[in-house]
Amino acid sequence: MKDRADWQIELSQCITDMASLIEFLDLPADWVKKNTLAQSVFQLKVPRPYLNRINKQDPNDPLLLQILPLSQELIDTKGYTQDPLAEKQYNPIPGVLHKYTSRILVTTAGACSINCRYCFRRHFPYENNAVNTDHWDHIKKYLHQHPHVNEVILSGGDPLLLKDSQILNIYQSISQVPSIKRIRIHTRLPIAIPQRITDKLVAAVTSCDVKPIIVIHCNHPQEIDNDVAQALNLLYQAGICVLNQTVLLKGINDHSQTLVGLSEKLFECNVMPYYLHALDKVQNTSHFDIPISQAQSIHGQLKAILPGFLVPKLVKEDPHQSNKTWV
């Protein structure tokens, strides 16, 4: 893809109100009144490249259900919390989460290009974890003090909302720490706005000797169109390791054939299936959850159908464990 500002234009034109969403997708007008309160609790946000993959007049479209505010979000459910992974306890300095021994996560951005309704950080205090230029000196100092850390994960929010120059500066700064072998980006932008993957971005990510890894977040094969495939292949051609994380979501991808199709389509785009996550129990998202026994059954079907390298690991994240739990 050519270097261009198309992605920023798309970002500025995201749909952020129910009335516009309902009108664009030709859905029942009374949905606006029914679900306005849910939108006020957690803002609706969806870019048009993603919106264009949603089938109009289909209230059960699997992409629509991931971004549509629903009244179910107003229900508080026992066992679900605002901080399901206890991240506040692993936040040693602003912007840094250090839960796992050999890696830290940096919340480089406090926003996303798309607001997924099941987001486990929908209640995260980004205002207390903003990372600016001055913070990187503190982060580098922290890394020098913890030489067993060999990987930095850029997350958020979505780190690819940063400018290419900012990403380049981050890579060059982190790469000066001798212990760091890998820099990993967790992002939804190649799926939500594939125009974000440009030659300049690729140059920034591959500018240093540290191994670049990009972990995308894709839940359904319908999310991958030609533009997404082109973006993913550009990353692959640059020698970037690209992995995918999927969240199991009730009524969206809780069928083995859907997930088989997703793995096959990802591999066509040179992306390896990585994790299949049980839903993190964040408050106001229980309507997306399925029983662990059902998740295990679905995963068993994947293993029976797919070659092993296309079967993502079924995991859940417990708040006080030093690693993800294989289910």
N, C-alpha and C positions, 0 to 999 in steps of 0.2 A: 504494500500500500504506500502511496506517496505521502510525504510529510505534509500535513494540512491541519487546519483548525476545525475540521468538520465535527470532530467529537465534542468540542466545546460549544459549538452551535447546537448540537443535539442535546447536550446537557442543559443548556439554557432554555430549551423548549420542552422539557419534561412536563408531562401532565401531573398536576398536583391537586386537582379538585375532582370530586365525585361527578359533578354535573358534566364536565368535559369528557371524563372517561366513559360515562354512560352514553353520552351522545355519540362519541367516536365509535363505540362498539355496538351501538344500536341495542342496548339492553333496557329492561323495564325502567321507566322513569321513577317509579316509586322507590327504587333502590337508593336514590339520593337521600331521601328523608330517613329511610331505615338505618342507613349506615354512616350518616354524617358524624355522629358522636364518636364512632370508632376512629374516624379519620382525624378528629381533633386530639385524640389521645396519642396516636402515632401517625404522622403525616403520610398521606398517599404520595408516592413519587414513582413514576415510570417513564423511561425515555421512549421515544417513538420507534426506534429500530426494534426494540423488544415488543412494543405494542402492536407493531405490524405483523407479528407472528401469532397473535391471538385471533382465534376465529370469532368473527362477529356473530352476534345473536346467540352465542353459546354460553349460558351461565355456568356450565361445568367445564369450560376450557381449562386444561391443567396449568397454563401459564397465567391466565386470569386469576385463578384461585390463589396463586402465590403473591399477588400484589393488591388484591381487592380488600379494602377494609370491610369487615363484617361485624355485626352486632355481637357475635360470639366472643370477640376480643374483650368485651366489657365484663366478662365473667371471670371472677377470681376462683381458682381451683386449688384445692388442698394438695400440697406436695409440689406446687410450682412456685418459683420465687423470682424476684427481679434480678438476682445475681446467681443463676443456677450453677455456675462453675466456681463460685467464691473467688472471683478474680480480684476483688478489693484486697484480699489477704495476700496476694502475690504481686503487689504493685509497689516495689521498693522505692522507685523514684517516678516523678511524673512522666507518663508516656511509656513506661516499661512494665511488662508483665513477665515475671520470671517464675514459672510453675514447674517447668521441666529442666532437669539438671544441665543439659548441654546446649540449651538454646533459650534465647529471650525473644519476646514479641514486642514490637514497638508500634504503638497506635499513631501512625503517621498522619492519619486524616480522621476527622470526626464525622464525616458524612459519606454517603454512598451515591452511586448513580441511579440506584433503584432500591426502594425500601421493600424488602421481603417481609411479609407479615409474620413469619416465624422466627425472625432475627433474635439470636440469643443475646445480643448486645443492645436491644432496643431500649433498655433502661440504663445503659452504661454511662458513667459520669465523664463524658468526653471533655466537658469544660474544665475538669481538673487534670486532664491528661493531654492537653494540647502540646504538640512538639514543634518548636520553632528552631531557627538556626542556633540560638544560644544553647538549647537543650542538648544538641549533639555532642558538645564538649563533655557534658555530664554523663551522657550515655557511653561515650568512649572511655571515660574514666571508670565507669562501672564495669565495662568489659575488661579493662586492664586489671581491675581488682578481682575479676572472676575468670581466670584464664582457662577454666574447664569449659567455658562457653565457646563453642566453635561454629555456631549458626545464629544468624539474626533473621527473624521473620518480620517483614513489613506488612502490617495489617491495619485495621481501623474499625470502622469506616473502610474506605477503599484507597490504598496508597496510589493507585494509578490516576486519582484525581489531581495529584500533584503535577506541576509542570515538568517537562523533560529535564530542564536544567536543575530543578530541585532533586529529581531522582538521581541524576548524574552526580550531584554533590554528595548525596547520601551514600552512594556506592563508593565513591572515592574516599570519603571519610571513614566508612566502616572497614574498607579494605586495608587501611593503615594499621589495623589492630592485628598483630601476628597470629593470634589464635583462631581467627575467623576463616573458615574454609568455604562457607556457603552463605548466600543471601537469598532468602526465599520471599516471594511476593504472594500474598493471598488476595485474590481479586475476582470480582464479578464483571468487571468492565468488558473483557473480551466477548462476553455473552450479551450484556446489556447494551453496550455501544461498541461494536467491533471496530469502528473507525478510530478508536483510541490507539490501536496497535499500528504504529507508524515506524518508518525507518529510523527516525530520531530516537524514539523510545527504545527500540531494539539496540541501537548504538549505545545508549546510556546504560542499559542493563548488562550489556556485554563488554563494558569499557574496562573492567578490572580483571585481575587474575582469579578472584573468588568465583566459585561455581554458581551460575545463576539458575534459579528454579522458580517457575511460576505455577502456582496452584490455582486453577480456576474453580468456579462453583457453578455446576450445571446439573439440573435435576431431571430433565426430560428431553428426549430426542427432538421434540418440536422446537426447542430453544436453539437448535443449530441449523442455520440457513447458510446460503452460499457466502454471505459476508462474514459470518462467524468462522466458517471453515477456512476462508482465505486468511483471516487474522491469525488463526491458530497455526496454520501452515507456515506463516511468516515467522512466527516464534520458533517453530521446529527447524526451519531452514537456517536460522541463525545459531543453531546449536544449543538452544535453551531447553532444558528439561521441563516438560509441561505435564502436569498431573491434574486430576479432577477429583473434587469432593462432591458428594451428593448427600442430601438429607432425605431420609424416608418420610414421606408426607402423605397422610391419609387422603384418599380421593384424588391424588395427584400422580404418584408414582409407586403406589403400594401393590404393584403387580409385577411378577417376574418378567413377563414379555416386554413391558415398558422399559425395565432396567436392562434387559438383554439388548434391546434396540439402542439404548443409550450407550452401552459399552461398545457395541459395534460401530456406532456412528462416531464416537470419540476416537476410536482407533483409526478410522478412516482419515481423521484429521491429525493423526500422530500424537494423540493425547492418551496417556495411560490412566485407567481407572485406579484410584488411590484408596479413598475411604467411602464407605456407605454408613452414614451417621444415623444412629437413633436420635430422635429429637431431644435437644437439650430442654429441660423442663423449666422454661422461662414463663413467668406469669402472663396470662392472656393468650396463650398459644395452644392450649390443651386440645382444641378441636383438630389440630394437625397430627396428634400423636396416635401411634398404634401400639399394641402390646408387643413386648419383646419376643414372645413366642411366635407371633405372626412375622416379625422381622426375621427370626431365625428360619422359619419355614420358607420365606421368600429367598433368603440367601442360599438355602439348601438347593432350591430350584435353579438358581444362577449357577451354582457349582456343577449341577447335573447337565446344564446346557452349554455353558461357555468353556473355552479353554482356560486353564488356571490363570494365565497372565491377564485375562480380561475380567476377572472376578475381583471387585473391590473388597477390601477388608471391612467386615461388619464390626463397628465399634460404637461404644458410648463413652462419654466423658464424665467421670465422677469428680466432684469438686475437690477432693483432697488426695487424689492419687497422683503418683509421680509419672504416670503414663496413661495413655488411653486404654480402655478395657476392651479386649476382643470379646465379642459376644458369640 
